[in-house]
């Protein structure tokens, strides 16, 4: 299991990066990304804080990326936020999609998948046109273990199968209790009707390898 959507104390998570890595390794996982909630107000702070950690990470037991989840930014400003994230040293960029359990601005999914991002997180009731754009632009859609956000996993899986866009599975973890291992991830993927389960895990590995270069 490689989880590319985890939150730390630098947004609304409970754990510092070192503890996230240690606990994530202890349950048998292979790699991760810490992607804290960001907008224009805290983007630089988060990424500068992560830069202090990067020079030590080779001595940690798991490969780890540091980036952001662009969250509740007005749709037409998502491109500017993505540009700022890469400029400030993000290694992975995801966007907080239109989950049905938060008041995410309509149009967020559509604008996000047209930008240079890695993952559209918990995209809710994503439409076919937006999914097609995600495929065209190499944006991965997220199947999530997160309470509430997971309610539309089945829809995301069906749209992905119809369009042929790539999926990843993440936890959107905010605490150690949210972490899962590969066995639980397999159950979640089966539960929403995904058949190419190994491919989902390979997709996460592709992103990790690409962004660690």
C-alpha positions in Angstrom: 0.0 0.0 0.0 1.3 3.4 -1.0 -0.9 6.3 0.3 -0.5 9.6 -1.5 -2.9 11.6 0.6 -2.0 12.1 4.3 -2.3 15.2 6.5 0.1 16.2 9.2 0.1 18.9 11.9 1.0 21.4 9.2 -2.7 21.5 8.4 -5.4 19.6 10.3 -3.7 16.3 11.0 -2.6 15.1 14.4 0.9 13.8 13.8 4.3 15.2 12.8 5.9 13.7 9.6 8.3 11.4 11.6 5.5 9.8 13.4 3.4 9.4 10.3 6.3 7.5 8.6 7.0 5.3 11.6 3.4 4.3 12.1 2.8 3.8 8.4 5.8 1.5 8.1 4.8 -0.5 11.2 1.6 -1.7 9.5 3.6 -3.0 6.5 3.1 -0.2 3.9 5.6 0.8 1.2 5.5 4.5 0.8 3.5 7.7 1.2 3.0 11.4 0.5 2.2 14.0 3.1 -0.2 16.5 1.3 -1.5 19.1 3.7 -4.5 21.4 3.0 -3.3 24.5 1.3 -4.5 27.7 -0.3 -2.7 31.0 -0.9 -2.5 31.9 2.8 -0.4 28.9 4.0 1.1 27.3 0.8 4.6 28.8 1.4 4.6 28.0 5.1 3.8 24.4 4.5 6.3 23.8 1.8 9.1 25.6 3.5 8.5 23.5 6.6 8.7 20.3 4.5 11.9 21.5 2.9 13.6 21.3 6.3 12.7 17.6 6.5 13.7 16.6 3.0 17.4 16.6 3.6 17.0 13.9 6.3 14.4 11.7 4.6 16.9 9.2 3.1 17.5 7.9 6.6 13.8 7.1 7.1 12.5 3.7 6.4 9.9 4.6 3.7 10.0 6.7 0.6 8.0 9.9 1.2 6.9 12.8 -1.0 5.9 16.2 0.4 3.2 18.3 -1.2 -0.2 19.9 -0.8 -3.8 19.3 -1.3 -5.2 22.5 -2.7 -8.5 23.0 -0.8 -11.6 25.1 -1.3 -9.8 27.5 -3.7 -12.2 29.2 -6.1 -12.2 27.1 -9.3 -10.9 29.8 -11.6 -7.9 30.3 -9.2 -6.9 26.6 -9.0 -4.4 27.0 -11.8 -2.6 29.9 -10.0 -2.6 27.8 -6.8 -1.1 24.8 -8.6 1.6 27.1 -10.2 2.5 28.4 -6.8 2.7 24.9 -5.3 5.2 23.8 -7.9 7.2 27.0 -7.7 7.5 26.6 -3.9 8.9 23.1 -4.2 6.0 20.7 -3.9 6.8 17.2 -5.0 3.2 16.2 -5.5 0.1 18.3 -5.9 -3.5 17.1 -5.4 -6.8 19.0 -5.4 -9.6 18.6 -2.9 -12.4 17.4 -5.2 -16.2 17.8 -5.0 -16.9 15.4 -2.2 -20.7 15.3 -1.3 -20.0 15.9 2.4 -18.4 19.3 2.1 -19.6 22.5 0.4 -16.9 22.4 -2.4 -17.5 24.9 -5.1 -19.1 23.5 -8.2 -16.6 23.5 -11.0 -13.6 22.5 -8.8 -13.3 19.1 -10.4 -13.6 20.5 -13.9 -10.9 23.2 -13.5 -8.6 21.0 -11.4 -8.2 18.2 -14.0 -7.1 20.7 -16.6 -4.0 21.7 -14.5 -0.7 20.0 -13.8 -1.8 18.0 -10.8 -1.3 14.3 -9.9 -4.6 13.4 -8.2 -8.1 14.7 -7.9 -9.0 13.6 -4.4 -12.5 12.3 -3.5 -14.1 13.7 -6.7 -17.7 12.9 -5.5 -20.3 12.7 -8.3 -17.8 13.4 -11.1 -19.3 13.7 -14.5 -18.1 11.8 -17.7 -16.8 15.0 -19.4 -14.6 15.8 -16.4 -13.4 12.2 -16.1 -12.4 12.3 -19.8 -10.4 15.4 -19.3 -8.7 13.8 -16.3 -7.7 10.8 -18.5 -6.5 13.1 -21.3 -4.4 15.1 -18.9 -3.0 12.2 -16.9 -4.8 13.1 -13.7 -5.6 10.2 -11.4 -8.9 9.9 -9.7 -9.0 8.9 -6.0 -10.8 6.0 -4.3 -10.8 6.9 -0.7 -11.0 5.2 2.7 -12.0 8.5 4.4 -15.4 8.5 6.2 -18.0 10.5 4.3 -15.8 11.0 1.2 -16.0 7.3 0.5 -19.8 7.4 -0.1 -19.3 8.0 -3.8 -16.5 5.5 -4.3 -18.9 3.3 -6.3 -19.7 6.2 -8.7 -16.1 7.1 -9.2 -15.3 3.5 -9.9 -18.0 3.2 -12.5 -17.2 6.4 -14.3 -13.5 5.5 -14.3 -14.3 2.1 -15.9 -16.5 3.7 -18.5 -14.0 6.4 -19.5 -10.8 4.4 -18.9 -9.1 6.9 -16.5 -6.6 5.8 -13.9 -7.4 5.3 -10.2 -5.4 5.4 -6.9 -6.5 4.5 -3.4 -5.7 6.8 -0.5 -6.8 7.3 3.1 -7.0 11.1 3.4 -5.7 10.2 6.9 -5.7 12.8 9.6 -4.7 10.5 12.5 -3.0 7.1 13.0 -6.5 5.6 13.4 -7.1 6.4 9.7 -4.2 4.4 8.3 -4.9 1.2 6.5 -2.8 -1.6 5.1 -2.9 -3.3 1.7 -5.4 -5.9 2.9 -8.0 -3.3 3.9 -7.3 -1.3 0.7 -8.1 -4.5 -1.4 -11.4 -4.8 0.5 -12.3 -1.2 -0.2 -11.5 -1.6 -3.9 -13.5 -4.8 -4.2 -16.4 -3.1 -2.3 -16.8 -0.4 -5.0 -16.6 -2.9 -7.8 -13.1 -2.4 -9.1 -11.7 -5.5 -10.9 -8.2 -4.3 -11.8 -7.0 -4.1 -8.2 -3.3 -4.7 -8.9 -3.3 -1.9 -11.4 -4.6 0.6 -8.8 -1.6 -0.2 -6.6 0.7 0.0 -9.6 -0.6 3.5 -10.4 0.4 4.8 -6.9 3.8 3.3 -7.4 4.1 5.1 -10.7 3.4 8.4 -9.2 5.8 7.8 -6.3 8.7 6.8 -8.6 8.0 9.7 -11.0 8.0 12.4 -8.4 11.0 11.0 -6.4 13.3 11.4 -9.4 
